[in-house]
Amino acid sequence: MKYALMFLQMIPAIITAIKEIEAFLPSSGFGKEKLASIRDSLSKIFKEIDAVWPAIETLVGALVKLANETIWKKKAEPEITE
């Protein structure tokens, strides 16, 4: 339960981090680096980040996907098949 409350309290910080990182580096292809930046930033604020990181990583992925499809209007690159 302790981690559930911490997770909920981090959501606004996560959304802000995603927006700021995307504004700073809007280029595609840097997802891993952007995610690492979010983890590094949050670890400075929330000391117990490791305990909830898998859930945060899933949340970040869902929020970025939603933003890509709505706010930023980015579409996934089509796969090239031969």
C-alpha positions in Angstrom: 0.0 0.0 0.0 2.9 2.3 0.8 4.1 2.0 -2.8 0.7 2.5 -4.3 0.4 6.0 -2.7 3.9 6.9 -3.8 3.1 5.8 -7.3 0.0 7.9 -7.5 1.9 10.9 -6.1 4.5 10.6 -8.9 2.0 10.7 -11.8 2.0 14.5 -12.2 5.9 14.5 -12.0 6.0 11.8 -14.6 3.6 13.7 -17.0 5.7 16.8 -16.6 8.9 15.0 -17.2 7.5 13.4 -20.4 6.4 16.8 -21.7 9.7 18.6 -20.8 11.9 15.8 -22.3 9.8 15.7 -25.5 10.0 19.5 -25.8 13.8 19.4 -25.3 14.4 16.4 -27.6 11.4 16.0 -29.9 13.3 13.7 -32.3 12.2 10.1 -32.7 14.5 7.2 -32.0 15.6 8.3 -28.5 13.0 6.5 -26.5 15.4 4.5 -24.3 17.4 7.7 -23.6 14.3 9.6 -22.7 13.1 6.8 -20.4 16.5 6.7 -18.7 16.3 10.4 -18.2 12.9 10.1 -16.5 14.2 7.3 -14.3 17.3 9.3 -13.4 15.2 12.4 -12.6 12.7 10.6 -10.5 15.4 8.8 -8.6 16.6 12.1 -7.3 13.1 12.9 -5.9 11.8 9.4 -4.9 14.5 7.3 -3.1 12.5 4.1 -3.4 12.1 4.3 -7.2 13.5 0.8 -7.8 10.6 -0.8 -6.0 8.0 0.7 -8.3 10.1 1.2 -11.5 8.4 -1.6 -13.5 5.0 0.0 -12.9 6.4 3.5 -13.7 7.9 2.2 -16.9 4.6 0.7 -18.0 2.8 4.0 -17.1 5.4 6.1 -19.1 4.9 3.8 -22.1 1.1 4.1 -22.0 1.3 7.9 -21.6 3.8 8.3 -24.4 1.7 6.1 -26.7 -1.4 8.1 -25.9 0.4 11.4 -26.4 1.9 10.2 -29.7 -1.5 9.2 -31.0 -3.3 12.4 -29.9 -1.3 15.4 -28.8 1.9 14.9 -30.9 0.1 13.1 -33.7 3.1 10.8 -34.3 2.4 7.5 -35.8 4.6 4.4 -35.5 6.9 3.9 -38.4 5.4 1.3 -40.8 7.3 -1.9 -40.9 9.1 -2.6 -44.1 8.4 -6.1 -45.3 9.9 -7.7 -48.4 
